Amino acid sequence: METLTAELTYAQALFDAAKDLDKVEKIGEEFKFVAEVIRGTPELKRLLLTPTLSAYEKKVSAKNIFEPHICRELMSFICILIDKHRYGLWEGIGRQYEKLVWERDGLTKGVVYTTVALDAKRLKGLEEKVGAEFGKKVKLENHIDATILGGAKIYVDGKLIDASIKTRLEGMKQRIRL
């Protein structure tokens, strides 16, 4: 829980600063760029997380790699995370930042589990229906789950819409026993 709180706190601070500077999208894109570079370079991630290196050494390395490619504000944010020994929260901060951007824009993310992949048209139709139900725009990510037999399970904003055949069959089984 403490990690999630720290991730949200740092993401909120970055988001507020980005909003004040009218750089929300730019910083979001650059944040993803940094995450991709780190994901693709395990040595860099190890270097940034190594406790035996000083914060100064880590910041010099980070500046050499990222400074030519990102704005001053994001570089400063990276240095703050290094100073506070919070660089390991980078991925979580990114998720929280993205969530804040979506909330600002009246959007929310969700996941739809189906037995087969949905085509773009069906997914868009489902997003519209679920969005109408929640009163906001919804962007669904489709995941395959063969255990549901058919139909769909949709998770949005911590809520479940279970329209799976497995659940319907279990409900019928319960009614028959009564």
MARBA-3410 file (N, C-alpha, C, O; in Angstrom, 1 decimal):
178
0.8,-1.2,0.0,0.0,0.0,0.0,0.9,1.3,0.0,0.6,2.2,-0.7 ~ 2.0,1.2,0.8,2.8,2.4,0.8,3.4,2.7,-0.5,3.6,3.9,-0.9 ~ 3.8,1.7,-1.3,4.3,1.9,-2.6,3.3,2.6,-3.5,3.7,3.5,-4.2 ~ 2.1,2.1,-3.5,1.0,2.7,-4.3,0.8,4.2,-4.0,0.7,5.0,-4.8 ~ 0.8,4.4,-2.7,0.7,5.8,-2.2,1.8,6.7,-2.7,1.6,7.8,-3.2
3.1,6.2,-2.6,4.2,6.9,-3.1,4.1,7.1,-4.6,4.4,8.2,-5.1 ~ 3.8,6.1,-5.3,3.6,6.2,-6.8,2.6,7.3,-7.2,2.9,8.1,-8.0 ~ 1.5,7.3,-6.5,0.4,8.3,-6.8,0.9,9.7,-6.4,0.6,10.6,-7.1 ~ 1.6,9.8,-5.3,2.1,11.1,-4.8,3.0,11.7,-5.8,2.9,12.9,-6.2 ~ 4.0,10.9,-6.3,5.0,11.4,-7.2,4.3,11.7,-8.6,4.6,12.7,-9.2
3.4,10.8,-9.0,2.7,11.0,-10.3,1.8,12.3,-10.2,1.8,13.1,-11.2 ~ 1.2,12.5,-9.1,0.3,13.7,-8.9,1.2,15.0,-9.0,0.8,16.0,-9.6 ~ 2.3,15.0,-8.3,3.2,16.1,-8.4,3.7,16.4,-9.8,3.7,17.6,-10.2 ~ 4.1,15.4,-10.5,4.5,15.5,-11.9,3.4,16.0,-12.8,3.6,16.9,-13.6 ~ 2.2,15.4,-12.6,1.1,15.8,-13.4,0.7,17.3,-13.1,0.4,18.0,-14.1
0.7,17.7,-11.9,0.3,19.1,-11.5,1.3,20.1,-12.1,1.0,21.1,-12.7 ~ 2.6,19.7,-12.1,3.6,20.6,-12.7,3.5,20.6,-14.2,3.6,21.7,-14.8 ~ 3.2,19.5,-14.8,3.1,19.4,-16.2,1.8,20.2,-16.7,1.9,20.9,-17.7 ~ 0.8,20.1,-15.9,-0.4,20.9,-16.2,-0.2,22.4,-16.1,-0.6,23.1,-17.0 ~ 0.5,22.8,-15.1,0.9,24.2,-15.0,1.7,24.8,-16.1,1.6,25.9,-16.5
2.6,23.9,-16.7,3.4,24.3,-17.8,2.8,24.0,-19.1,3.4,24.2,-20.2 ~ 1.6,23.4,-19.1,0.9,23.0,-20.4,1.8,22.0,-21.2,1.9,22.1,-22.4 ~ 2.3,21.0,-20.4,3.1,20.0,-21.0,2.7,18.6,-20.6,3.5,17.7,-20.6 ~ 1.4,18.4,-20.3,0.9,17.1,-19.9,1.2,16.0,-20.9,1.8,15.0,-20.5 ~ 0.9,16.2,-22.1,1.1,15.2,-23.2,2.6,15.0,-23.4,3.0,13.9,-23.5
3.3,16.1,-23.6,4.8,16.0,-23.8,5.5,15.2,-22.8,6.3,14.3,-23.1 ~ 5.2,15.5,-21.5,5.9,14.8,-20.4,5.4,13.3,-20.4,6.2,12.4,-20.1 ~ 4.2,13.1,-20.7,3.7,11.7,-20.7,4.4,10.9,-21.8,4.8,9.8,-21.5 ~ 4.6,11.5,-23.0,5.3,10.8,-24.1,6.7,10.6,-23.7,7.3,9.5,-23.9 ~ 7.4,11.6,-23.1,8.8,11.5,-22.8,9.0,10.4,-21.6,9.9,9.7,-21.6
8.0,10.4,-20.7,8.0,9.4,-19.6,8.0,8.0,-20.2,8.8,7.2,-19.7 ~ 7.2,7.8,-21.2,7.1,6.5,-21.8,8.4,6.2,-22.6,8.9,5.0,-22.5 ~ 9.0,7.2,-23.2,10.3,7.0,-23.9,11.3,6.5,-22.9,12.1,5.6,-23.2 ~ 11.4,7.2,-21.7,12.4,6.8,-20.7,12.2,5.4,-20.3,13.1,4.6,-20.1 ~ 10.9,5.0,-20.0,10.5,3.7,-19.6,11.0,2.6,-20.6,11.5,1.6,-20.2
10.7,2.9,-21.9,11.1,2.0,-22.9,12.6,1.8,-23.0,13.1,0.7,-23.2 ~ 13.4,2.9,-22.9,14.8,2.8,-22.9,15.3,1.9,-21.7,16.2,1.1,-21.9 ~ 14.8,2.2,-20.6,15.2,1.4,-19.4,14.8,-0.1,-19.5,15.6,-1.0,-19.2 ~ 13.6,-0.3,-20.0,13.1,-1.7,-20.2,14.0,-2.4,-21.2,14.3,-3.6,-21.0 ~ 14.5,-1.7,-22.2,15.3,-2.3,-23.2,16.8,-2.4,-22.9,17.6,-3.0,-23.6
17.1,-1.8,-21.7,18.5,-1.7,-21.3,18.6,-2.2,-19.9,18.7,-1.3,-19.0 ~ 18.7,-3.5,-19.6,18.7,-4.0,-18.2,19.9,-3.4,-17.4,19.8,-3.3,-16.2 ~ 21.0,-3.2,-18.1,22.2,-2.7,-17.4,21.9,-1.3,-16.8,22.4,-1.0,-15.7 ~ 21.2,-0.5,-17.6,20.9,0.9,-17.1,20.0,0.8,-15.9,20.1,1.5,-14.9 ~ 19.0,-0.1,-15.9,18.1,-0.3,-14.8,18.9,-0.7,-13.6,18.7,-0.2,-12.5
19.8,-1.7,-13.7,20.6,-2.1,-12.6,21.5,-1.0,-12.1,21.6,-0.8,-10.8 ~ 22.0,-0.2,-13.0,22.9,1.0,-12.6,22.0,1.9,-11.7,22.5,2.4,-10.7 ~ 20.8,2.3,-12.1,20.0,3.2,-11.4,19.5,2.7,-10.1,19.2,3.5,-9.2 ~ 19.5,1.4,-10.0,19.0,0.8,-8.7,20.1,0.3,-7.8,19.8,-0.2,-6.7 ~ 21.3,0.4,-8.2,22.4,-0.1,-7.4,22.7,0.8,-6.2,22.9,2.0,-6.4
22.6,0.2,-5.0,22.7,1.0,-3.8,24.1,1.5,-3.5,24.3,2.4,-2.8 ~ 25.1,0.8,-4.1,26.5,1.2,-3.9,27.0,2.4,-4.7,28.0,3.0,-4.4 ~ 26.2,2.8,-5.7,26.6,4.0,-6.5,25.9,5.2,-5.8,24.8,5.1,-5.3 ~ 26.6,6.3,-5.9,26.1,7.5,-5.2,25.0,8.1,-6.1,25.0,7.8,-7.3 ~ 24.2,8.9,-5.5,23.1,9.6,-6.3,23.8,10.5,-7.4,23.2,10.6,-8.5
24.9,11.1,-7.1,25.6,11.9,-8.1,25.9,11.1,-9.3,25.7,11.6,-10.4 ~ 26.5,9.9,-9.1,26.9,9.1,-10.2,25.7,8.7,-11.1,25.8,8.6,-12.3 ~ 24.7,8.3,-10.4,23.4,7.9,-11.1,22.9,9.1,-11.9,22.4,8.9,-13.0 ~ 22.9,10.3,-11.3,22.3,11.4,-12.0,23.2,11.8,-13.2,22.6,12.2,-14.3 ~ 24.5,11.7,-13.1,25.3,12.0,-14.2,25.0,11.0,-15.3,24.9,11.4,-16.5
24.9,9.7,-15.0,24.6,8.7,-16.0,23.3,9.0,-16.7,23.1,9.0,-17.9 ~ 22.3,9.3,-15.9,20.9,9.5,-16.4,20.9,10.8,-17.3,20.3,10.8,-18.3 ~ 21.6,11.8,-16.9,21.7,13.1,-17.7,22.4,12.8,-19.0,21.9,13.3,-20.0 ~ 23.5,12.0,-19.0,24.2,11.7,-20.2,23.3,11.0,-21.2,23.3,11.2,-22.4 ~ 22.4,10.1,-20.7,21.6,9.3,-21.6,20.3,10.0,-22.0,20.0,10.0,-23.2
19.6,10.7,-21.0,18.3,11.2,-21.3,18.2,12.7,-21.6,17.3,13.2,-22.3 ~ 19.1,13.5,-21.1,19.0,15.0,-21.2,18.8,15.5,-22.6,18.0,16.4,-22.8 ~ 19.5,14.9,-23.6,19.3,15.4,-25.0,17.9,15.1,-25.5,17.5,15.7,-26.6 ~ 17.2,14.2,-24.9,15.9,13.7,-25.5,14.7,14.1,-24.7,13.6,13.9,-25.2 ~ 14.8,14.6,-23.5,13.6,15.0,-22.7,13.7,16.4,-22.2,14.8,17.0,-22.2
12.6,16.9,-21.8,12.5,18.3,-21.3,13.2,18.4,-19.9,13.4,17.4,-19.2 ~ 13.5,19.6,-19.6,14.3,19.9,-18.4,13.5,19.5,-17.1,14.0,19.0,-16.2 ~ 12.1,19.6,-17.2,11.3,19.3,-16.0,11.3,17.8,-15.7,11.4,17.4,-14.6 ~ 11.2,17.0,-16.8,11.3,15.5,-16.6,12.7,15.1,-16.1,12.8,14.2,-15.3 ~ 13.7,15.7,-16.6,15.0,15.4,-16.2,15.2,15.7,-14.7,15.8,15.0,-13.9
14.6,16.9,-14.3,14.7,17.2,-12.8,13.9,16.2,-12.0,14.3,15.9,-10.9 ~ 12.8,15.8,-12.5,12.0,14.8,-11.8,12.8,13.5,-11.6,12.8,12.9,-10.6 ~ 13.5,13.0,-12.7,14.3,11.8,-12.6,15.4,12.0,-11.5,15.6,11.1,-10.7 ~ 16.0,13.2,-11.4,17.0,13.5,-10.4,16.4,13.5,-9.0,17.0,13.0,-8.1 ~ 15.2,14.0,-8.9,14.5,13.9,-7.6,14.3,12.5,-7.1,14.6,12.1,-6.0
13.8,11.6,-8.1,13.6,10.2,-7.7,14.9,9.5,-7.3,14.9,8.7,-6.4 ~ 16.0,9.9,-8.0,17.3,9.3,-7.7,17.7,9.8,-6.3,18.1,8.9,-5.4 ~ 17.6,11.0,-6.0,17.9,11.6,-4.7,17.1,11.0,-3.5,17.6,10.7,-2.5 ~ 15.9,10.7,-3.8,15.0,10.2,-2.8,14.9,8.6,-2.8,14.2,8.0,-2.0 ~ 15.8,8.0,-3.6,15.9,6.5,-3.6,14.5,5.9,-4.0,14.1,4.9,-3.5
13.8,6.6,-5.0,12.5,6.2,-5.4,12.5,5.8,-6.9,11.4,5.7,-7.5 ~ 13.7,5.7,-7.5,13.7,5.4,-8.9,13.0,4.0,-9.3,12.5,3.9,-10.4 ~ 13.0,3.1,-8.3,12.4,1.8,-8.5,10.9,1.9,-8.7,10.2,0.9,-9.1 ~ 10.3,3.0,-8.5,8.8,3.2,-8.6,8.5,3.8,-10.0,7.3,4.1,-10.3 ~ 9.5,3.9,-10.9,9.2,4.5,-12.2,8.0,4.0,-12.9,7.2,4.7,-13.4
7.9,2.7,-13.1,6.8,2.1,-13.8,5.5,2.4,-13.2,4.5,2.8,-13.9 ~ 5.4,2.3,-11.9,4.1,2.6,-11.2,3.8,4.0,-11.3,2.6,4.4,-11.4 ~ 4.7,4.9,-11.2,4.5,6.3,-11.3,3.9,6.6,-12.7,3.0,7.4,-12.9 ~ 4.5,5.9,-13.7,4.0,6.1,-15.1,2.5,5.7,-15.2,1.8,6.3,-15.9 ~ 2.2,4.5,-14.6,0.8,4.1,-14.7,-0.1,5.1,-14.0,-1.2,5.4,-14.5
0.3,5.6,-12.8,-0.5,6.6,-12.1,-0.7,7.9,-12.9,-1.7,8.5,-12.9 ~ 0.4,8.3,-13.5,0.4,9.5,-14.3,-0.6,9.4,-15.5,-1.4,10.3,-15.7 ~ -0.5,8.3,-16.2,-1.4,8.0,-17.3,-2.9,8.0,-16.8,-3.8,8.5,-17.5 ~ -3.1,7.4,-15.6,-4.5,7.4,-15.1,-5.0,8.8,-14.8,-6.1,9.1,-15.0 ~ -4.1,9.7,-14.3,-4.5,11.1,-14.0,-4.8,11.8,-15.3,-5.7,12.6,-15.4
-4.1,11.5,-16.4,-4.4,12.1,-17.7,-5.7,11.7,-18.2,-6.5,12.5,-18.7 ~ -6.0,10.4,-18.1,-7.3,9.8,-18.5,-8.4,10.5,-17.7,-9.4,10.8,-18.3 ~ -8.2,10.6,-16.4,-9.3,11.2,-15.5,-9.5,12.6,-16.0,-10.7,13.1,-16.0 ~ -8.5,13.4,-16.2,-8.6,14.7,-16.7,-9.5,14.8,-17.9,-10.3,15.8,-18.1 ~ -9.3,13.9,-18.8,-10.0,13.9,-20.1,-11.3,13.2,-20.0,-12.0,13.0,-21.1
-11.8,12.8,-18.8,-13.0,12.1,-18.7,-13.0,10.7,-19.3,-14.1,10.1,-19.7 ~ -11.9,10.0,-19.3,-11.8,8.7,-19.8,-11.4,7.7,-18.7,-11.0,8.1,-17.6 ~ -11.7,6.5,-18.9,-11.3,5.4,-18.0,-10.9,4.2,-18.8,-11.4,4.0,-19.9 ~ -10.0,3.4,-18.2,-9.6,2.2,-18.9,-10.3,1.0,-18.3,-10.7,1.0,-17.1 ~ -10.4,0.0,-19.0,-11.0,-1.3,-18.6,-10.4,-2.4,-19.3,-9.7,-2.3,-20.3
-10.8,-3.6,-18.9,-10.3,-4.8,-19.5,-11.5,-5.7,-19.8,-12.4,-5.9,-18.9 ~ -11.6,-6.2,-21.0,-12.6,-7.2,-21.3,-12.0,-8.5,-21.6,-11.1,-8.6,-22.4 ~ -12.5,-9.5,-20.9,-12.0,-10.9,-21.1,-13.0,-11.6,-21.9,-14.2,-11.7,-21.6 ~ -12.5,-12.2,-23.0,-13.3,-13.0,-23.9,-12.6,-14.3,-24.3,-11.4,-14.4,-24.1 ~ -13.3,-15.2,-24.9,-12.6,-16.5,-25.3,-11.8,-16.3,-26.6,-10.9,-17.0,-26.9
-12.3,-15.4,-27.4,-11.6,-15.1,-28.7,-11.3,-13.5,-28.7,-12.1,-12.8,-28.1 ~ -10.4,-13.1,-29.5,-10.1,-11.7,-29.7,-11.2,-11.0,-30.4,-11.8,-11.5,-31.3 ~ -11.6,-9.8,-29.9,-12.6,-9.1,-30.5,-12.0,-8.2,-31.6,-10.9,-7.7,-31.5 ~ -12.8,-8.1,-32.7,-12.3,-7.2,-33.8,-12.5,-5.8,-33.3,-13.3,-5.5,-32.4 ~ -11.9,-4.8,-34.0,-12.0,-3.4,-33.7,-13.4,-2.9,-33.6,-13.7,-2.1,-32.7
-14.3,-3.3,-34.5,-15.7,-2.8,-34.5,-16.4,-3.3,-33.3,-17.1,-2.5,-32.7 ~ -16.3,-4.6,-32.9,-17.0,-5.1,-31.8,-16.5,-4.5,-30.5,-17.2,-4.2,-29.6 ~ -15.1,-4.3,-30.4,-14.5,-3.7,-29.3,-15.0,-2.2,-29.1,-15.3,-1.8,-28.0 ~ -15.1,-1.5,-30.2,-15.6,-0.1,-30.1,-17.0,-0.1,-29.7,-17.4,0.8,-28.9 ~ -17.8,-1.0,-30.2,-19.3,-1.0,-29.8,-19.4,-1.3,-28.3,-20.3,-0.8,-27.6
-18.6,-2.2,-27.8,-18.6,-2.6,-26.4,-18.1,-1.4,-25.6,-18.7,-1.1,-24.5 ~ -17.1,-0.7,-26.0,-16.7,0.5,-25.3,-17.8,1.6,-25.2,-17.9,2.2,-24.2 ~ -18.5,1.7,-26.3,-19.6,2.7,-26.3,-20.7,2.3,-25.3,-21.2,3.1,-24.5 ~ -21.1,1.0,-25.3,-22.1,0.5,-24.3,-21.7,0.6,-22.9,-22.4,1.1,-22.1 ~ -20.4,0.2,-22.6,-19.9,0.3,-21.3,-19.8,1.8,-20.9,-20.0,2.1,-19.7
-19.3,2.6,-21.8,-19.2,4.0,-21.5,-20.5,4.6,-21.1,-20.6,5.5,-20.2 ~ -21.6,4.3,-21.8,-22.9,4.8,-21.5,-23.3,4.4,-20.1,-23.9,5.1,-19.4 ~ -23.0,3.1,-19.8,-23.3,2.6,-18.4,-22.6,3.4,-17.3,-23.2,3.6,-16.3 ~ -21.3,3.7,-17.6,-20.5,4.4,-16.6,-20.6,5.9,-16.7,-20.1,6.6,-15.8 ~ -21.1,6.4,-17.8,-21.2,7.9,-17.9,-19.9,8.6,-18.3,-19.7,9.7,-18.0
-19.0,7.8,-18.9,-17.7,8.4,-19.3,-17.2,7.6,-20.5,-17.7,6.5,-20.8 ~ -16.2,8.1,-21.2,-15.6,7.4,-22.3,-14.7,6.2,-21.7,-14.0,6.5,-20.7 ~ -14.8,5.1,-22.3,-14.1,3.9,-21.8,-13.3,3.4,-22.9,-13.7,3.2,-24.1 ~ -12.0,3.1,-22.6,-11.1,2.4,-23.5,-10.8,1.0,-23.0,-10.3,0.9,-21.9 ~ -11.3,0.0,-23.7,-11.1,-1.4,-23.2,-9.9,-2.1,-23.9,-9.6,-1.9,-25.1
-9.2,-2.9,-23.1,-8.1,-3.7,-23.6,-8.7,-5.1,-23.6,-9.2,-5.6,-22.6 ~ -8.5,-5.8,-24.7,-9.1,-7.2,-24.8,-8.0,-8.2,-24.4,-6.9,-8.3,-24.9 ~ -8.4,-9.1,-23.4,-7.6,-10.2,-23.0,-8.3,-11.5,-23.3,-9.6,-11.6,-23.2 ~ -7.6,-12.6,-23.6,-8.2,-13.9,-23.9,-8.2,-14.7,-22.6,-7.2,-14.8,-21.9 ~ -9.4,-15.3,-22.3,-9.5,-16.1,-21.2,-10.5,-17.3,-21.5,-11.7,-17.1,-21.6
-9.9,-18.4,-21.8,-10.7,-19.6,-22.3,-11.5,-20.2,-21.2,-12.5,-20.9,-21.4 ~ -11.3,-19.8,-19.9,-12.0,-20.4,-18.8,-13.5,-19.9,-18.7,-14.3,-20.4,-18.0 ~ -13.8,-18.8,-19.4,-15.1,-18.2,-19.3,-16.1,-18.9,-20.3,-17.3,-18.5,-20.2 ~ -15.6,-19.8,-21.1,-16.4,-20.5,-22.1,-17.0,-19.7,-23.2,-17.0,-20.1,-24.4 ~ -17.5,-18.5,-23.0,-18.1,-17.6,-24.0,-18.6,-16.4,-23.3,-18.5,-16.3,-22.0
-19.1,-15.4,-24.1,-19.5,-14.2,-23.5,-18.3,-13.3,-23.1,-17.3,-13.4,-23.7 ~ -18.5,-12.5,-22.0,-17.4,-11.6,-21.6,-17.5,-11.3,-20.2,-18.5,-11.3,-19.6 ~ -16.3,-10.9,-19.6,-16.2,-10.3,-18.3,-15.5,-9.0,-18.5,-14.5,-8.9,-19.2 ~ -16.1,-7.9,-18.0,-15.5,-6.6,-18.2,-15.3,-6.0,-16.8,-16.1,-5.9,-16.0 ~ -14.0,-5.5,-16.6,-13.6,-4.8,-15.4,-13.4,-3.3,-15.8,-12.5,-3.0,-16.6
-14.1,-2.4,-15.1,-13.9,-1.0,-15.3,-14.1,-0.3,-14.0,-15.1,-0.5,-13.3 ~ -13.1,0.6,-13.6,-13.2,1.3,-12.4,-13.5,0.5,-11.2,-14.2,0.8,-10.3 ~ -12.8,-0.7,-11.1,-13.0,-1.6,-10.0,-14.3,-2.3,-9.9,-14.6,-3.0,-8.9 ~ -15.1,-2.2,-11.0,-16.4,-2.9,-11.0,-16.3,-4.0,-12.1,-15.6,-3.9,-13.1 ~ -17.1,-5.1,-11.9,-17.2,-6.2,-12.8,-18.6,-6.3,-13.4,-19.6,-6.3,-12.7
-18.5,-6.4,-14.7,-19.8,-6.7,-15.5,-19.5,-8.2,-16.0,-18.7,-8.4,-16.9 ~ -20.2,-9.1,-15.4,-20.0,-10.5,-15.8,-21.1,-11.0,-16.7,-22.2,-11.4,-16.2 ~ -20.8,-11.1,-18.0,-21.8,-11.6,-18.9,-21.2,-12.9,-19.6,-21.4,-13.1,-20.8 ~ -20.5,-13.6,-18.8,-19.9,-14.9,-19.3,-20.9,-16.0,-19.3,-21.8,-16.0,-18.4 ~ -20.7,-16.9,-20.2,-21.6,-18.1,-20.2,-21.4,-18.9,-19.0,-22.4,-19.5,-18.5
-20.2,-19.0,-18.5,-19.9,-19.8,-17.3,-20.7,-19.3,-16.1,-21.3,-20.1,-15.4 ~ -20.8,-18.0,-15.9,-21.6,-17.4,-14.8,-23.1,-17.7,-15.1,-23.8,-17.9,-14.1 ~ -23.5,-17.5,-16.3,-24.9,-17.8,-16.6,-25.3,-19.2,-16.3,-26.4,-19.5,-15.7 ~ -24.4,-20.1,-16.7,-24.7,-21.6,-16.4,-24.7,-21.8,-14.9,-25.6,-22.6,-14.4 ~ -23.8,-21.2,-14.2,-23.8,-21.4,-12.7,-25.0,-20.9,-12.1,-25.6,-21.5,-11.1
-25.5,-19.7,-12.6,-26.8,-19.2,-12.1,-28.0,-20.1,-12.4,-28.9,-20.2,-11.6 ~ -28.0,-20.7,-13.6,-29.1,-21.6,-13.9,-29.0,-22.8,-13.0,-30.1,-23.3,-12.6 ~ -27.8,-23.3,-12.8,-27.7,-24.5,-11.9,-28.2,-24.2,-10.5,-28.9,-25.0,-9.9 ~ -28.0,-23.0,-10.0,-28.4,-22.6,-8.7,-30.0,-22.5,-8.7,-30.6,-23.0,-7.7 ~ -30.6,-22.0,-9.7,-32.0,-21.9,-9.8,-32.7,-23.2,-9.9,-33.8,-23.4,-9.3
-32.1,-24.1,-10.6,-32.6,-25.5,-10.7,-32.6,-26.2,-9.4,-33.6,-26.9,-9.1 ~ -31.6,-26.0,-8.6,-31.5,-26.7,-7.3,-32.6,-26.2,-6.3,-33.0,-26.9,-5.4 ~ -33.1,-25.0,-6.5,-34.1,-24.4,-5.6,-35.4,-25.1,-5.8,-36.3,-24.7,-5.2
END
